[in-house]
Amino acid sequence: MPGYGNSPPVETVATAQGRVAFLDHILQELGMRKPVLVSASMSGRFALPFLLARGDRLSGFVPIAPVGTKDYSAEQYRHVQTPTLILYGDQDTGLGLQALQSLQHLPVHRVAVVPDAGHACYLDQPEDFHRVLL
C-alpha cells in the first residue's frame, strides 16, 4: 500500500477521498467488476472509505480486524448494502472486537471468529481462515 512499509509516501492517498480514488483506479486497471474486497488490518484505511463511498461496486466485503472503523458513525454504516463477512481471530481482543463494535451496524453482515488465532488470523490458522472465507 502506498505510504506503508518500504513504499514511498504518496500525497494522493493522504485523504480518504484520495484512497478511494486510488483503490477505484486499481480495480479498474485490473478489470475487476464487482469483486469481493478482503481487507486486513491497515488496509482498512483504504477499504472502509471505499465501502462507504462505492460499496455498490462490490459483490462483498470481508474486513479482517481493520483499522479505522471508529472513523465512521453507525449511521454511515447503516447505509451500506454490501454483503459483509466480519472476520477476526478469537485471541485478537483489541482490534478485532473494536472493529466488530463498529461494523455490526452494517445491515447485511455475518460474523465469523477464527479459533486459536490472533490479529493475523489468516497466518495463525490459515486452513480455518480459508474455510470461513470460502
Secondary structure, DSSP 8 states (H G I E B T S, - for coil): -TTSTTS---GGGSSHHHHHHHHHHHHHHTT-SS-EEEEEGGGHHHHHHHHHHHGGG-SEEEEES-TTGGGS-HHHHHT--S-EEEEEETT-TTHHHHHHHHHTTSSSEEEEEETT--TTHHHHSHHHHHHHH-
